[in-house]
Amino acid sequence: MEYKVVATSNKLELFARKELENEVKKLIKDGYKPQGGISFTKQEDKFYFIQAMIKE
């Protein structure tokens, strides 16, 4: 099993979220599946989105 963590960040919440969506879509096309839910946080002036992905 392969395991990857996709993480994106941006000062604008919309851009950080869209970047994560695009990265997750690419990995799904490569045979990965999301594992669990999305993690989200804001630290100082940046928004962070994180998603674990697995490939069996």
ABEGO torsion letter per residue (X at the ends): XBBBBBBBBBABAAAAAAAAAAAAAAAAAAGBBBBEBBBBBBBEABBBBBBBBBBX
